[in-house]
Amino acid sequence: MSERERTRKILKEYGLVAKKSFGQNFLVDEGIIRRIVSGMDVSSYETVIEIGPGLGSLSLPLSKEAKKLILVDADRDMVKVLRDQFADEKDVQIVEKDFLRFDPDECSSKENRLFIGNLPYNITSSLLEYFLCKGFKSAGFMVQKEVYEKLDYQPGRKENSPLGAFLKASGKLSLVTYVDRSAFDPSPKVDSAFVRFDCTNPLPFVLYPVFKALFKDPNKTIGNCLRQFDAYQKALSVLKERADERLSRRARQLAPAELTALACDILTIC
């Protein structure tokens, strides 16, 4: 039975449909699934945490390689399916909870956990920020193709974002595979990319709000961006006194290391 057939069979048996409110598009392409699992070195982590496992298209092959697999889904209907599927698997734990309210520290250490998931596209940024806040060794996630291109930070590009800059400064982002919209059932309106991020140089998450402030308006200079935040007025004043040339540049023009140094300077002053 193909994954597409399995998915439709389960939906019919349980009387379910994909829910737009949860951003559900079920991955059904076996080749893509194999590529994702093999590209994440699953067995090398103590704990694998999958976000939004849905009907288990990734969960099933992950469970064969993971030492400990935790499936976190907010949809009670999906959780019922998963509990039935993994009833006899002692190394698979299923949690019914919004991931943004789930504390991974209660079941794993950040130094040796892998986050993985086919993320709901409407909350991709929030989930990635939460990943970074809690900490991890590696993460693999599905995003819209254009979002991956924005996250792939290259100094000077108009598409650059604070999240992309923070990721670049914290480790290595790599493409596992592009994913055509036909790989899902139902098919979304956009093509996707599954990307891997290895956190080789974790930054204190306290720096991230400063990154966001620096990118407040990508067409304005850093000085003009900082002017919009009361919390950074002291730093702005001190940097002006020093005639810091970074104030006259746009955040997207700086290398991640330069942004990190500037964010550290701002926090130190404040």
N, C-alpha and C positions, 0 to 999 in steps of 0.2 A: 504494500500500500504506500503510495506517495505521501509526502508531507501535506500536500494540498488536500488529498483525499482524507487523510487522518483529521485535518483541521475541520473540514466540512462535516465529517462524520460526528465528531465531538459536539460541534455546534448544534447539529440536528438532534443528537441524543439528549443533550441537556436543555434544548429549547432556547439557545442563546443566539445573539447576533453581535457583531462588532459594535462597540459603543463609541460614538464620536466624542462623548464627554471625557473618555479616558484616552483618547487618541489611539484607539486600537486598530492596528493594521498587522495582521499575523504573518510572520515570515514563513514562507513555504518552499523556498528554493533550497533543495538539499545541497547543491554545490556551494552556495553562499554560506549555508550553515556550517558545512565542513571547513570552509576557508576561515570563518570566524573562530571556530573552536581551536583549530590547529594554529591559528595566528596569535593565540593568547597564552600559550604555554601553561594551561590550566593546572597541571599537576605540580607546578613549582610553588604554589601558594598554599599556606595553611588553611585559608578560608576564601571561598568564592561567594560573593554576594551579587545575586542577579536582581535587577530592578525591573519591575513590570514584566514578569515571565509569561503572562498571558496563558496560552494553552500548552506551553512547554516545549516549543520547537527548539529552543536553545538549551533549555533545562535538561532534556533527556540526554543529549550527548555530553553536556557538562557533568551530569551526575556520574557518568562512567569514568571520568578523569579526575574530578575534584576530590580532595581529601574530606572536605566539609563544604556543603553547598547550602546556602540560605537563600530562599526565594521570597521576595518582598513584593506584594501586590495589594493595591487598595480596593480592587474589585472583588467583592465576596463571591461572585459567580465564578471568576477565574480561580479563586482560592479553593473552592469546592472541587473543581476539576483537578487541580494540582494535588490536593489531598488524596483524591481517589487514585491518581496515577502513581503517587509515591508512597502509598500506604505502607509498603514493606521495606522502604529504604531508610535505614537508621541514620545514614549520614546526610540526609536531606531534611532541612528544617523549613517549614512554610510559615510565613508571617503575614497576617492580614493587616496592613497598615500603609498609610501614605508614607512614601519613603522619606519625605522631608520631616516627618515626625518619628522616624525610626533612628535609633541610636546604634550605629554599628560597633561602637566601643564596648557595648554590653556583651558582644559575642565574638569579637575579633580584635586583633592588634593592628594598628595602622601600618606598622612596619612589614606586615606579611599578609595583606589582604588584597584581593582583586575585586574591583567593582566592574560589573558588566551589565549591559542592557540595551534593549531596543527602546530608547527613550521617547516618551511622548514629546512631539516636536514643539508643542506650545509651552513647555516648561524646561526645555533643554538647558538654557542658561542657569536657571535656578538650581537644577540638579547638579550641574557641573560645579557651580559655586559651592554647593553643599559637600560634594566630594572633596574639594580642596580644603574646605573648612575642617572636615573630620580627619582628612589625611588618608593616604593609601600608598601601596607600592606601585600598582599599575591599575589602569582602567581601560575598558574597551566599550565603546558606545556607538550607537547608530544615530546619525544626525542627517539633516538635509545636506545634500551635496554642496550647496552654496554656503551653508553654515560652516562646513569643514574648511572651505576656502577662506572664510573670514577668520577662522581660528588659527590657520596656518600663518602666523605672524611673520611678515617680512618688512623691515624698516622702510618707510616711505610710501607704503600703499594706503590709499584712501579707505580701503575696507578694514584696516586694522582696528582692533577692539581692545579694551582693557583686559577682557578675559583671555584673548589670544596672546596678548603680551605677557600676562601672568603665567599662563601655561608654558610659554617659550622660556621664560626665566626660571621655571621650576623643573623643567625636564625635557623630554623628547616626545613630540607628537609625530605619529607616522600613520600612513594609510594602510589598512589591512585589505580593503577591497571596496570598489564602487559597487553600488547595489541599484539595479534598475527597478523602477516602480512595479514592474511585472513580477518581481520576486515576492510580493506581498498579496495577501487576500484578506480584505478587499485592497485593491491597488490605490495608493495615495496619488495625489496630483503632482508629486515631485519625485525626482530621483534622489538617492541617498548615498551615504558613504559610511562605512564602519571604520572607525579610527581607534588607534591604540595610543595611550599616553603612559609613559613610564616616568614616575616622579623621582628623578635622579638628584635633584637639588631643591628639596622642599623649602619653600619660603614661608615665614610666619604669615598666617592669613590676615593678621592685623594690617599688613601692607596693602591688601587688596582694595579696601575703600579709598586709599590714596590713589591707586592706579585708576580707579573709576573717576575720581575727581579730575585727574590729569586729562582724561579723555571726555570730560563733560560735554564739550563741543569740539569735535575733531577739526573744525575749520578755524578755531580760535587758538591763540598762543597759550602756552601753559600758564603764563602769568594771568591772562584773562580768565582762564578756567578756574584757577585757584581763587580769584577775586570773588567768585560766586559762593564760597564756602566760609562761614564764620569760623569754623574750627581751624582753618589753615591761614588765617590772617597774620598771625605772628610769624609764621614761616615765610609767608610772602614778603613781609616787611624786611625780615633779616636777609633773605635772598636778594632783594632789591638793593639793600645797603652794600651787599657784596658784589653788586653788578653781575650777578650770575647769568651767564649768557643763555642758560637753558630756559629761562623765562620767556625768551623771545622766539622759542621754537615751538612747533606743534608736537604733541605727544607721539603721534603716529610716525614722526620722523626719527625718533630715538630708538636705539637698540635696546633690547630687553634689559641688558646689564645696566645701561644708563638710566632707564626708568626705575630699576630697583634701587640704584644708588640715590636717585633723587627722592624716591619715596622714603627711604631710610633717613635722608637728611631732613625731610619735612617732619617726620615723626620725632626725630631727635630734638628738633627746635621746639616743636609744640609740647 
